Amino acid sequence: MIKKLLYTTLCLLALHGCKIENDIPYPIVEGNITAFEVEGQRAGEEGGNVQAAISTQNRTVTLYVDDSVDLSELRITRLGISEEAELLPDSASCKDYKRFPREGFDSVDDLPLSMDTRMDFTRPVHFTLRTYQDYDWTVTVTQIIDREIVVENQIGNPVIDVHSRSVIIYVSPEQELDAIHVTTFNLGGAHGKVVPNPEEYDTFDFSTPQEFYVSYAWEEASYPWKVYVYHQESSGATGDVFARVTTAELSGTIQNGKTPVVEYKAQGESSWTALSASAVTVNGTSYSASFSGLSAGTVYQYRVSVDGVAGEEQTFTTAPATPLENGGFEDWSEEKAGTQTLYNPWASGATSFWSTGNGGSAPFIGSITTPTNDAVSGTAAHLQSRWAAIKLAAGNIFTGDFALDGTNGVLALGREFATFPSALRFSYKYKTSKVNRVKEDRLEYMRNQNDSCHVYFALTSEKYIIRTAKGDSFNRHDPSVIAYGEFASNQNQTTYKEIEVPFEYYDKKKTPSYLIIVCSSSKYGDFFTGGDASEMFVDEMELVYE
């Protein structure tokens, strides 16, 4: 009996010692919104980007709609999410929570007729994307109602008070208040309705305050508005200039029916140059003028004349044509990383402008971005994709800083920069290889396809942080992106080829704070996917100002 008890006790102790703990961490699969579209979607301002601004870092979506839709019942027409995520909408915001989709969709036409994607966006709406954990997103929709009023001999823009529903219009002293011709009267926006509509009359009597009933496109109710018209002396044309490097835009107000003459000259010159009529656009009481062929970093004087009377002389200064630092990749230094050499794309003792991911690869497989004499001139950057025992390491070089978080990288993309290049020009060679390293299932379709080299660049209002452990990637539609461009190729290029790629400006009236340029020998290297024999050579990179 004692032997049996000892035997039983020993077995129980052995089983206890072999107990398997359930402490294996869940994989990190981020739940992201990748696309978002609604009815009536528009740009936030003229010349802006219509697409929603999606920030994966802040998990926010920002977009704008016109005055044709009802924010309280706004239909989502497209909602893209991460493949492995479940969509959980805010029940309080759904028109019908039970009928709202639980997965992403490219079009409402792809959904069953029973589905209802309408939501109340009169306040920010929250979505939860569930993978192995929950990711909370906030979607903000702003409705823009362009209330435009243009009357005969109008001076400047009207004063519109939405809260008191009142409007003040100023006209020149020679205009009779009891017989004013009205050309535009959009108090309810472009799709709204005004009763009575003064546009339907030859002239309208504004000698006393007039009341109008205004309704929006999405509702039958109308609201009373009071409109006042007063005389005011014209001060000529007013305006502000937004100057870039070789161009500038003047925008301002002018008395309705008048045509401005815009003249300019470099400061210190004696003669004025008048802009051609095609460079000046007048729309009611607003006008704009485009200057071109200017010199970088130069002070210009300009004046606006109306009816032969010249306005006050004012000045603007064009931005400098800032060159790209070490764009020829001539400056390098090196240091030891264990038994390997760590190459840095800056001179010894100098401040870095470019960085690489060599700090992560050098201790294990050596530097994957190195200097080479196989160049257009002097030295070039040689980017190599290599298998690093547990994951693919793609050769890369970028503006910004690199740091390690365990075995993963943290990239702080961007260097301070405050001007307006028109394009990025560089020379490259590329040796592609078949994609044989795929880390994520969603990229499995790329296996055995040609790998691609990739160069993308952006002007932003802030630095951009990418953490490879979280699967981050650069989002060109992030709210901080002012301009963007990219180049990719999956074809072999055995000799150096010069490429010039333009910047696409999303916001033409915002000054950048940072310049981001990223080059990689494998386009999806940030997802550890590519061919481990791909090689890219980059040389003679420069910013173009035209």
Phi, psi and omega in degrees: 000316180299319179297320180295319179296317178298318182296317180296317180297316179298321179295318180295320178296320180295317180296320179296320181291335181265006182302134182269120178279138178271066183244020177284123183290148175291149176292154178271109176235104185289142174261107185240148167274125184254341178204146181207120179222146180225169176294143177073015183294141182210173177284155179292331177208165182302131181084359181275182183269128181288330184294152178295143175272113184249120178250109178286338178287317181265352184055055178230151173232128181235129178209168185233150176229160180272191186269015181269350188242157178265115182299331184284345178221055186275128183272128174278125183258344177205135179215102179265135179224167176304143187302323186266009185263150173258137183265123178238103182280165176287113185298327182288339183264343182286140172295320176215097186302320183292336183259007179276136183300151178252011175216167182290163179209145180275338181200148177294340177293339179277351184266154173299151181299338181286344182286148179225114185258015180283140179219161177268107181254025176290348173221163178303140183249140182255137173237145173247127174253119187254124171241248172273353173208176183263138176238117184267128180241150177237126179248123181244124179245126178248127178268130180252119177250106181278095177274113185238131178228128177225122178233168182298132177058031179292143177251114177068188180274148178292157175264112184248118178253105184292324185291317179268356182052055179228151182225137174242126180241138177249136177232164181291155184301332182283351181277126176287128184289337183269004180211072183253128176277128182252125179259329179219132181214067184264070179286335179259016184087177184296333183253003181276186184224140179234132179229125350289158181262108184294345177293339183275357180251152176297313175219161181227144183272112177243025180292339172232159179303137183246146179250136179231151178253124189243132176232149178272164185297332187264003182216154181272337181293146177237158185230140181284136175237143178251131182240127180245138178235129181231159174277148176205142177289137179283138176258021183081213180257140175244158180187165176231149182246133170250110185261137172251223185268306180243002180224164176205153179237125176255130177224144182187195181240156183207157177298134180302134181095352180262155178239122181279151171245120185254127179237152180208164176196154173291140182302131182102339177281156184266329186257147180264150173245128180269135175293145178292159181299329180290343180270357182240129180239131179243132177224095183067242179262007179249147175217157175220153180218141183246124174262139177220168179068026180277166178261144181293147175057041185235142176272129179241148171255148176214158176212152181240123181254141176229125182055039177081359180258118183282136177279183181294138177286132179230172184229157168214157182238127178286154180287156179285154175271074185294123179285159178279124183289131178052038180291342176272357179055046179272332187265122178218157172218168181217156177210167182273138174231087188068236178267358184259166177256129177260115179266135179241135182276052173206155182291151180302128180083354181270167176277137183283140171248315174263154173221171177220175174269016181301331181299335178271329185266329189304315182296341186252308184235008182089180180286134179261354172234119188222159173284151178215148176276354175282081192223165172293318178205131177067248184239146176237172175262131180249115183252125184234134173269129184220150175279125184250051174072311182240345180201162178284138173245115181267133176299137185208156172211135188207159175276120181143205184230150179239139176218159180258140172236089190071237176261006181254159183259152173235117182253125173257095187279135173122139171236148183303134188195133187219050175215189196230078176291153179265337182200166173244128180242137179201166174246144182213158167231156181209135172244108182277166174213163180290139178294115180234003177233113181230121183267327185250140181301324183293344178256008183299333180299341182279345184304135180072002171274163176295134173291159181235139167279162187209133171229122173230153185212151185206153168252129186227166177269351179205165176294158183237122184260129177238126177247113184295332180296333181264001181073026180294152171213163182286134179249110183295342181261012175299143181304337182280349185277123181263322179212156186208153173200157179203159177219137176215148177209138176250019181252147175294136175229101190278339176238158182297134179233132179275134181235139173232119184240127182284153167281131172263114183274121175277329180228110186269004180232032179227132181275129180293159173244337184219150173247127178244127172226129180228128175240139181215143177282345175225119187304322182256030178297332178291347172253017177058038181234133179162190176259130188277018173231016180282143181220136178233140175243131181231135181207162173049053178273135181210157176269138181255136179237109180223000000 
